[in-house]
């Protein structure tokens, strides 16, 4: 089914967050991260492609403003690490510096828009450790919607949104979607 056909089978149930609510939530998360990490020294924010990247970029900028020093950022592509894709047992080829930051011995905060089953984060951890061994890994998400299939929990959560299995959370970021909001949609 194409993306346009899928959109026709989805019904918007409501807006969960506006642009200003997203911004306020990210400011709160940035302060939580600084407080729990005792500053930003040795910290790297790594965004999981696709919508985790603008989340990591925004949080890094906010933390940099709070701490008055730059925060390293990276990008993690997990498409070859997914366990829900059919593969021919090929291990992905890891290219040095593909993340864009050195993670060895650092405090890495993985960033993603929505935490659901936990499978994306499991794939991200596999990908991350192929690039080196961080000192510590934490998870920051904008939305936690429950329904875990794996024992994964976010350290930093913007908003908990209990959902049914028919519901979907759509996060829209200006950088990717030319829109800024979080919607609750349902399959029809």
C-alpha angles and dihedrals in degrees: 000000000000123000091252091052090050091052089057091057093052124085121199109235097181150314113271098184135014124210091266092048090051090051093049090048092051091050089052092047091049091054091047091051092050092046096048092042096046090236134327103283111133092006125140122183111208119193119209109226124280118017094002089071099067088041091056092044093052094045091048091052092049092047090047089054092049095046097035092229134089121268119212118242133196141180125227123200110199102173094114093046098057115119092204094066123083111246138175092233092271116155113219119253109243115212117204113255093013089135092052095231138065108250100177109124092355133123102251122198111196112210127204135159101231132020111205124141095358094238094114090053092048089053090046091053090051090050093044095052090050085066096051143293115291121204091236137355124209131174129230120187133174093215131022109194099174125224095120118188092181131044096259126136131181119237092206121035126181096196137351111223116181108213140179121240089255093057126086130196113223114197113194120194124189092231093060108018104028084234134087119212145087117241134191109218132177134211111245 
